Amino acid sequence: MEADLKVGFKDKANKMLGYYPEDAKISKSYIAVAFIALLVGGFLGLLQGLNRAGLLELPTWFNYYQVLTAHGLLLILVLTAFFTIGYFYATLSHNLGGLLPKVRKLAWVGFFVKLVGFVLAVIPILMNEASVMYTFYPPMAAHPVFYIGLALIVVGVWLCCIGAFIQVANWRKNHKGQHVPILSYFATGVFVLLFFALMFVAVEVLFMIIPWVFGWVDTINVMVARTLFWAFGHTLVNIWYLTAVSAWYVVVPKVIGGKRWSDLLTRVVIIALVIMNITGGFHHQIIDPGINEVVKFMHVFMSLAIGFPSLMTAFALFAVFERTARRKGGKGLIGWWKKMPWGDVRFLAPFIAMVAFIPAGAGGIAQSTNQLDQVVHNTMWIVGHFHLTLGMSVVMTFFGISYWLVPFISNRVLTPQINRLGVIQTWIWTIGMICMSGAMHYVGLLGSPRRTSYTTYGDHATALGWDPYLMLLAVGGTLLIVGVILQVYAVFNMMFVAPKGETEFPIAEEEDNATKTPYITERWGLWIVIMLIVVAMAYVIPLTEFIVNAPPGSPPFKTW
């Protein structure tokens, strides 16, 4: 009897805290896989960096291009997908009163389908049958099993999207007239983008690449395949960005003791990012032949249009920082910065991530400009831009989230020792990424190509001039692997070793006297229809042109 009372009291307490043990297991599993992928992918990245600097010769049975493909697959697909789903499923559970039983089943089925897909994709890489550098980019062709594995990963993510839609729809049905809680609203936007962006790559893999690599058809329409790939790839980058922005808007203000900036502005930013994100894919093909200039201009405009919600975000966040710091006694033009909690890793990591987005975004603008992109397109500049965007702005925000999310879903606490370790890790990661990404940007301007292993091109003077910067790249990569080890240790310490206790799920409240948010922001059907109209305007005409006036198709090529 007494034991039953204790269990009943514990259940009630958990519900009051928004903590549901069965849901926490789902998020813990996803987060654990994400950080294991970070550890393995990080070591592979170090091997790449040392090889690229001419300091390490890789064996023929595990060459540079195998390492590059595995590194990309682990960090670009596995780390980001598993972390995003683990984070937002924890959010939906906490915000919306626990996951529905069928949503839990979808999350677990999606988890194992993705794991099977990942294993199938890795086997051909280890056999040196899939060194296609993690892209679905014909005419390079990998072993069919590689693409079947990727298709299963897509199916697994789709199942999680459907689960999220069911969860949100159920909440709306039982809370008519109410706004979906803001962090779950972010989750809705991210899963909407994931669901529709994956359609492009699913069509490419299922209906074009798999029949081609199995030999059921002789050739593939390369233009169509590349366009479908970038419609997905461009959107994926912005899905990572929207995930990071959710923590900047909602979590960071709570961590620093402040309140959230305008709820209306936040939801407008989410809607804008959902509507405009998919229609920028052609800016990745800006120097490709065979694409009408008008179409390229439209996609460049849509890519740059994302700058508007980004500027709104920058204004809102720095306004929150200043208001909060001044409430705590901060004075002067810049003196109020001293009041920010620089010793709290839950603030420090996402703050540096936000600052890094300024040069990362500026680099993206350069690459969206035809003339400038022709200078940097096939150089290490692009690799540096990608690491600055994903490795700093996105992944450092993931790190910052982990310092409260992992203790929350593990029913443990963040200790001062792990917080201190997190601060050290943040600075090591920052210095390492500045060295590596900065070197990549600069050596790219000097002409060093991307997607190649180390070579001096017969000791050509220009290539030898790249060596000092490639050495700095290797130094940065070495610092980053130290950061990876510290981060993974911190995550698993908080998951299994840290003292038991309650950790808050930090969600900032709106400022006092905030403007009421109109209910039209909840009309997701309307926003999705507008998004589809914009996507149709961007893709129907060029894809029709590529199909009706198709260039000669290409047979599969194995270039390694």
N, C-alpha and C positions, 0 to 999 in steps of 0.2 A: 504493500500500500504506500509506504513511505517512498519506495523507489519510483513508483508510478507518479507520485506527486512531484518528485524531483525532475523526472523526465518531462512532465507537463509544464513545469515552471521553466525548464530550460528551453522547451520549444517556443513558449510565449516570449521569452526574453530574446531568442534568436529572431523571431518575427518582428519584434519591436525594433531590432537593430537592422532589419532587412537582410539577415544572414540565413541562408537556407543550405544546410550541409550537402544535400544531394546536388544542388546547383554548383556549390563551391567545388565539388569533385570534378565537374566538367571543366570549369575554368582552370583549376590547378593542372589538369591533364594537358590542356591546350598550352598553358604558359610554360609548363615543363618541357614540352616538345619544342617550343619556340626557342628556349634558351639552350637546349642541347644542340639545336641547329646552329645557334650563334657560336657555340664553342667549336664545333667541327668546322663550320664555314669560316670562322675566324682563323683557325690554323691553316686552312687551305689558302686563305687570303695572304697569310704571312709567306707561305711557300711561293705564291705568285710574285709578291713584292720583292723577295730575295732573288728570285730568278730574273725578274725584269731588270734588277739593278746589276745583274751579272755576278752576283755573289754566290749563287747556288745553281748547280746543274741538276735538273730533275731526271730521274731514270726514264728510259724509253717506255717501260711498262706503266708509268704514271706521269705522262708528260704535261706540259704547260696548259695545253688546251683541254685536257681532261680535268685538270685542277680548276681552270677557269669556269668550265661548265658546272662542275659540282658546287663551287663557291657561289655562283650565281643562283643556282637552283635552291640551295640551302638558305641563303640570306634574302633573296628577292621574293621567293615564293613561300618557302616553309616558315621562316621566322616571321615575316609580316602577316601571312594569312593566319597562322595559329595564334599569334599575339592578338591581332585585331579581333578575332572571334572570341578568344578567351576573355578579353577585356570587355567587349560589348555584351557578351552573354552574362557576365557578372553584373553589368549595368542593368540589363533588362530584368534580371532576377531581383536585384536590390530595389529598383525603381517601381516595378510593376507587380510586386507581391508574390514573387517566386515564379519559376518557370512552370508551365503546364506540363503534365506527364508526357504528352505526345511531342512537345517541343524538346524535352530532355532526350527522348528517343531519337529524334532527328539529329540532335547535336552529337549523340554518341555514334549513330550510324555514319554521319558525316565525318567524324573523327577517324573512325577505322577505315572508311573508304579512302580518305586522303592519305592515311599511313600506307595502305596497300599501294596506292598510286605512286607514292614517293619511292617505295622500295622498288617497284617495277621500273621507275625512271632512272634510279641509281645504278641498277645492274648493268645496263648497256654502257653507262658512262665508265664503270670500272673495267668493262671489257674493251674499252676504246672503240665502241661502236656508236657513240653519240656525242662526239666533241663538236656540237653545234652552238656552243656558247650560250646555252640556256634559252635561246630564242626559237620561235617556230618560223624560221626565216628561209623559205626556199630560195634558190635551188639546193642549198645544203640539206642533206637528208640523213637523219639518224636511223637507228634500228627501229622497226615498228613498235617494239615493246616500250621504247622511250615515250612515244606519243600516246600509247594506250595508258601508260602511267599518268601522263599529264592530263589526259581526258578524265581519268578517275579523280584526280585532284579537283578538277573543275566541277565534277558531279558532287563531290563532298562539300565544296563551298556552297554550291547551289542549295543543297539540303539545309545548310545552316541559314542561308538567306530565307528560305521558306519558313523555317522554324521561327525566325525573328518576326516575319510578317504575321504569322499566326498569333504570336505572343502580343504584339502591339494591337492587332485587330481585336483580340479578346479584351484587352484593357479598355480600348475605346468603346467597345460595346457596353461595358459595365460602368463607364464613366462619361456618359454622353454630355457634350457641352464643355468638357474640360480639355485643357491643353495637355498633350503628352509631355511628361517631365523632360526637361531640356536635354539631359544626357541620353535618354532613350530616343529623343528626337534626332540627335546626332547619329545614333545607331541606325535609325530608320533610313536616314539619308545615305549612310555608308552602305547598308545592305541593298538599297535600291540601285546604287551605282554598280555594286558588285554584280548584282543579278543581271542587269542589262549589258554591262561591259563584257561579261563572260560569254554572252551570246555570240559576239563577234568571233572570239577565239574558238568557241565550240564549233561554229560552222567551218572555220578554217581547218581545225584538226580532224573533225569527224567526216566532213564531206569533201575535203580536198587532200589533206596530207596523208591520212591513213590509207585511202584507196591508192594514192600515188606510191607510197613506200612499200605497200604490199604488191605493187605491180598490176593492180586491177585496171589502172589507166596508165598511159605511157608518159604523159606530160602534165604539168601544172601551170596554171595562170599565175605567174609570179606577182604581177601587179595587184591582182585581187587579194592574194594571200598576204602580201606585205601590208596592204591597206587594212585588212581585217585585224592583222596582228597589232598594228599601231592604234587602231580604234580602241583595242583593249589595253595595250601597253601604256598609252598616254593617260587613260582614265585610271589605271592602277596607281600611277604616281600620285594622282590627286586624291585617290582613296586614302593612301597613306597620310597625305597632308591633312585631309578632313579629320582623320582619326586623331592626329596630333593636335589639331586645332580644338577638338572637343575638350581635351585636358587643359589647354591654355585658357579657354573661356570659362570653364565650369569648375575645374579642380584647383588650379593655381590660385585664384582669388581666395578660396577657402583656406588654403594652406598658409597664405600670408596674413590671414585674419581680416580680409576685406569682403566686399560684396560684388556680385556679378553685375557687369554693365548691361545695358538695355536688353531685355529678353526679346523684344521685337527685332532689334538689330541683329542679334545672334541668329534668330530663325531666318531672317532675310538672307544672311550670309550663307546659311546652310542651303536654302532653296536655290540661291544664285549658283553655288558651286555644283549642285546636282544638275541644274538645267544646262550649264555651260561646259561641263567637264568633258563629255565624250567627244564633242565636236572640235577637237584640236589635234587629232591624230596626224593630219598631213604636215604639221610643222616638223614632225620627225622625218618626213620624206621631202623636205623642202628643196633638196638638190637632186631628187630623183627625176629622171626624164619621164615624159609621157603623161604628166599631170598638168591640167589647165592652170594657168597663172591665177585666174579668178578664184578657182577652188583653193589654191595655196593661200591667197590673200585672205579668204574667208576664214580658213583654219588658223592662220596667224592672228587674225583679229580676235577670234574666239579664245585663243590661247592667252593673248595679252589681256583680254577682258577679265580673266580671273584675277588680274592685278587689282581690280576695284574692290572685290570682297576682301582681298588680302590687305589692302590699305585700310579698309574699315576695321579689320581685325587688329592691325598694328595700333591704330588710334585708340580703340576700345581698351586694349590690354594695358598700354602705357598710361592711359587715363586712370585705370584701376590701380596700377602700381602707385602713381603719384598721390591719388586721393587717400589710399590706405596708409602710405608712409606719412603724409601730413597729419592724418588723424592720430598717428602715433607720436607726433611731435617733430616730424621732419621739417626743416626750414631751408630757405634759400633756393636758388635756381636749380642746383644739383645736389645740395646738401641732404635733401630728403632721401637720397639713395642709400645713405648710411642706415636708414631704418628698415631696409629690406632684410629678410632672414637669410643672409648669405651662407650661413652654416647649416642650413636645412637642405638636404639633398633633394627633397621633394619639390623644392623651389628652384634650387641652383641648376639642376640638369635641364628641366624644361625651359628655364630662362635663357641659358646659353643656346639651346636649340632654337628658340625664337630669334635671337640675335643672328644666328648663323643663317637664318632664312633670308636675311637682307642681301648678302652677297650671292646666296644660292639663287634667289629670285632674279637678281640682276643678271647673273650668268644665263639664266633661262631666257631672258629678254634678248640677250646677244644672240643666242642660238635660234631664236625665232625670226631673226632678221636675215634675209637672203644673203646679202653680201658678207656679213660677218660670219654666218654659218659656213659659207664656202671656205673660210680660212680655218675653222676649227673642227669641222664635221667629223673627219676621220682621224682625229688626233687624240692624244691623251687628255686634252682639255675636257672632252665629253666625259671621260672616266672621272676626272676630278670633280666636275659639276655633279655627277651622279652620286659620288661619295659624300659631297658636301650636303646635298639635298637629303638623301636617304640616311647616310651615316650620322649626320649631325642633327638636322632639323627633325627628322622622324624618329630615328632609333634612340637618340638621347632623350626624347620625350617619352618613348617606351620605357627607358631606364628609370626616368623620374616616376612614371606611373607605378613601376614594379615595387617601389619602396613603400607604397601604401596598399596597393592591390594585393600583393602576395601575402602580407600579414593579414589582411582582411579575410581572404578566402581560406587562409590556413588557420584562422582563429588564434593568431599569435601577434606579437608586437614588434615594432621596429626599435631595436636597442640603440643606445648612444654609440656603441662600438660599430655597429653596421652602418649607422648614419655617417660616422666619421670615415669609414671605409668608402662609403658611397661618394662623399665629397672628394676624397683622394682620387677615386676612380674617374669621377667626372672631369677633373683637371687633367689627368693622364690621357683620357680619351680626347679631350679638347686639343691638347698640344699635339698628340699623335695625328689627329685628323687634319689639323692645320698644316703640319709638316707634309703629310702625304697628299692631301688634296691640293695644297698650294703648289707643291712640286709638280703634280700632274697638270694643273692649269698652265704653269709657266712653260714646262717642257713641251706641252701641246702647242703653245704659241711658237715654239722653236721648230715645230714640224714633226715631233716624235709621234709615230702612228699608234693607234689603239689596236687591240685584238692581235698583238704579235708578241712572241717571246723575245728574249734578249738577243740582239744582234748588233754588230757594229757596221754592218753593210760593207764588209771588206775594209774595215778601219777607215771609213770615210770621215773626213774632218768634221762634217756637220753632226754625224751620229756620235762621234767621240765627245762632242761638245755637250751632249745630253747627259753624260755620265754623272756629273756632280748633282744634278737634280734627281736623277734616278736613285742616287745614293741617299738623298734626303727622303725620297719616297720610301726606301727600305727602312730608314730610321723611324719614320712615322708608322709604318706597318708593324715594326717591332713594339713600339709603345702601345699600339692598338691591341696587340694580342695580350699584353699585360692587363690592359683595361678589360678585355673580354674575360680573362681568368678571374679577375676581382669581381666583375659583375655577376658571372655565373655562380661564383662562391656565395656572394651576397644573396642571390635569389634562392638558392637551395638551403642556405642557412635559415632564411626567413620562412621557408616552406616547411622545414622539418626539425630545426634545432632551436630556434628562438623561443623565449619563454611564452607560455600560453597566455592569452589575454585578449581583450577586445580592442580592435582597431576601427576607427571611424572610416566610413566611405565618404570622402570629402566632396560635398556638393555645395557650392556657394549659393546663398540666397540673393534675390534681386535687391537692388538698392531701394531705400525708402522712397515713397512717392513715385515709383516707376510708372511709366505710361502703360496702360492696359494693352496687351497684345491682341490684335483682331483675330477672330476665329478662322479667317480665311487661310491663315498659315497652316491650318490642319488639313486643308484640302489636298491631300497627297495625290488623289486621282488627277486633279487639275495640273499640278506641277509635273506629274509624269507625262501627261498628254503633251504639255508644252515642250518638255524635254524630247519626246519622241518626234515632234514636229521639227524641232531644231536639228535633231540627228538626221532626220529624213532630208532636210534641206542641204545638209553637209555631205551626205554620203550617197543618196540615190542616183544623182546624175553622174558623178565620177565612176561609181561601180558599174552603172549601166554602160557607160562608155568603155570601160575596161573589158566588159563581157562581149558587147556587140562588136566592137572593133578590137578584138583581142589580139595581142601580139603572139608570135609563135610560142607555144608552151615549152617548158623546160623539162628534160629528164632529171632524175635525182643525181646529185653530185656528192661524192665523198672526198673532201679536200684535205683530209689528214691521213 
